[in-house]
Amino acid sequence: MAEPGPLTGRGILITRAAHQAQPLIDLVRAAGGEPIAFPTLEIQDVADQAALNDLIDRLDGFDMAIFISPNAAAKAMNLIRARRDFPARLAVAAIGRGSARELKRCGIAEVLAPAERFDSEALLELPALRTVAGKSVVIFRGEGGRELLGDVLVQRGARVEYAECYRRARPQAATGDLLRRWSRNEIAAITVTSAESLRNLYDMLGKLGCQWLKTTPLFAPHPHIADIARQLGIHTVVVTEPGDEGLVAGMAAWFARP
């Protein structure tokens, strides 16, 4: 008989976008937990791609391309490859492991990325991002992303353009089944991997659902998400190590406490 995993008997709410949730679902299941998929974010194409296509056609004029997320990497690379070859001399950087993996899957062998923390601040600490005076940088991101990375690069003397290659939307999903599971104490933990996913979850649940949300332990891989969770009144917020493995390890350690 197999040994019970660290999450055995526990329902784990997974809020990640549907097309990206499977690796985390698999890890939760391998740890004995019951993954409960409830996507609170949808990734959609931008309505007008004319400006994005123009920028892609001008890629040879840039010194560095930065990809903010796995969605930015996947969307941008698909659009780029549909129009042209990727410039061989263009340096490539990414904020996290997921983005770097996606770029390598798309054929980009050399990707600059932080080794530990996966955010704009960590990327900006890399030597290649400190010496950008006089260089042109394109940042592939979703509509309305953070401005910190671009602002700091401009302060360091770079010319920066944004390539917005997708938009984030809140799904139109029924919450009845989820609320019934909460009422039966079947949800032991929540995983959230972006601040926008968390805000969407809060808005989707309604008044009753938010009461259950606030009393359920929430696990997030970044302090910024944890800060938002606390602002929303969630009582127990745990910051884990980055990545899906970090999330599952953090939950396993928390539930193993005496």
N, C-alpha and C positions, 0 to 999 in steps of 0.2 A: 504493500500500500504506500502511495506517494506521501511524502512529508507535506503537511500544510504549508502554504506560502505565507509570507508576512502580511498579506492583505486578505487572507482567506475569510470569506463570509462578509466582506465589506463591499458595498456599492460605491463606486468611484465615478463622480460626475465629470465628464470630459467635454469641455466647451469649445475645443478647437474646431476650426472650419472643417467640414466633412472630408474634403479631399486631402487633408493633412493629418487626420486623426488616427489613422490605422496603426502607425508605429507605437503610439502611446497606448492605444487599446490593447495591442499585443503584449506590451510590457506589463500592463496592469493585470491582464489575464494570466500571464506567466507567473506573476507573484501571488496568484490565488484570488485576486479581486474580481469583482463583477463590473466591467466597464459599462457605464451608462452614457451613451453618446447623445449630446444635446448641443449641436453647433449654435453658437451665438454670433457668428461672423460669417459673411459670405464674401468671396472675392469675385469681383465682376470686372469686365473690360471697361476702360474709359469710354465715355460717350463719343468723343471726337479725338481721333488718333492722328490728326494732321500734324500738330506740333510735335508729337512723339516721333512720327515718321521722318519729319524734317531733321530732327536731332540725330536719329539713327543714320540718316544719309550723311551727316557731318561728323561721324565718329572719328574719322582720320585726323580731325583737328584737335582732338583731346589727348592729354597725356595720361589721364587716369579715369577709370570708370569704377564707381562705388555702387554696390548693390546692398540695399538696406535690409532685405528679408528674403527668405526662400521664394515667396510669391513674386517679389521684384525680379529675382534671378530667373525664375521660370518664365514669367510673362515676357520680360525683356528679351531673353535669349531666343524665345520662339519668334518674336517679332523681328529681331535682328537677322536671324538665319533665313527668314522668309524674304528678306530684302537684299542681303549682302553677306559677304564674308566678314567675320570679326577681325578687326585690325590686329595684326600680329604684334605690333610694337606697343599696343595699349596696355598699360599696367592695370591690374584688376584687384580690387579690394572688396571685402565683405565683412559685415558686422559679426556674424556668428557661424557656428559649425554647419547649421542647416543650409545657410546661403552658400557657404563654400562647397558643400557636398553637391548642391544643385548645379553650381557653376561647373564643377568638375564632371558631373554627369553630362553636361552640355559641351564638354570638350575643352574647357579652360583649365590647363594643367597647373598654372602658377597663380595662386590666389593669396593675397595678403589678408590675414585675419587675426584677431586677438587670440591668445592661447587660453585665456581663462575667462574673464568677464566678457560678456557679449553685448556690448552697447556702444553708442556713439563715443562716449567718453573713453572707453578702452581702445577703440580704433584710433582715436586721435592721439593716443600715446605712442603709437608705432612710429619709428624713425622716418619711414617714408611719408607719413602724413604730417610730420613736423617741418619738412623741407619742401614746401610746395610753392614758395614765392615765384611768381611768373608763370606758373603752370595752369593748364586748363583742366578742370575736373567736371565730369558729369555724374550726377547722383540719380540712380534709378530707384524710384520709391512709389508708394501709393499716394493718392491724392490727399493733400493736407497732412503730410507727415511732419515730424519734428524738424525744427529749423537749426538746432544746435550745431550739427555737423557742418552744414554749409556756412553758417555764420562764422564759426571758428576758422574754417579754411580760408574764408575771405579775409579775416583778420590777419591770417598768416601770409597773405599776399597772393592767394590763388584766385583764378576766375572760375566761378561756379555756375553751372546750369542744372536745373532739375528736369528729369525725365519721368513724368508721372505715368506709370504704365498699368495701373489697376486702381480700382476703387473698392473701398470696404463698405459693406451694407449690413444692416441688421436683418436677419431672416424673419420671414413671416411664418412662425412656427406655433402650433398649438402647445400649450403647457399643461393641459389637463392630466396626462399620464404622469408627467414629471411630478406634479404637485401631489398626486395620489401616492406615488412612491415615497415622497417626503413624509406624507402623513402617516405612512406605515413604518417610518424609521428605517427605510431601505437605502438611504443615502448617507454614507459615513464621512465622505470627504469630497471636496470640489477642487479640480485643477483648472487653473487659468493661466494662459500664456501671453496675454496682452491686456493692457488697460482697457482698450475698447471692447474686447470680449466681455470683460467684467461689467462694464457700464451697460452693455447691451443685455446681459443676463439680468442685472438689477431691474432694468426697465421692462423686460419681458415677463418677469415673475409676478408683478402686481403686489399689492399690499400684503396679502397672506403669505405668498411665496417668499417675499423679502424677509419676513420674520423667521422663516426656516433657514434662509440663506445666512442670516446674521448669526445663527447659533450652530452652524456647521463648519468644521475646520476647513480653511481654505489654504491651498498650497500653490505657491507662485515661484517662478525661477528668477525673479528680479525684484529688488527693493522698491522700484517705482510702482509696480503692480500692487505690492503689499501696502504701500502708502495709500493708494486709492481705495483698497479694500477696507482699511481702517477708517478712512474718511466716510465710507458708506455705512459704517457701524458694525462691521463683521467682527465678532468677538475674538476668534482665534485665527491668526494669520501666521503662516510658517513660510519663510523664505528658504528655498531649497537650492542645491547646486544647479547649474544651468543644464538645459537639455532634458529630454524625456527620461533618460536614466537618472538624472538628478532629482526629478520630480518623484519618481517611484521610490528611489532610495530615501528621500526625505519623508515620504509617507510611511514607508516601512519602519524607519527609525522612530517616528513619532508614535505610531501605534504599538511599538515594542516597549514603550516606556512602562515602568512598573506602576 
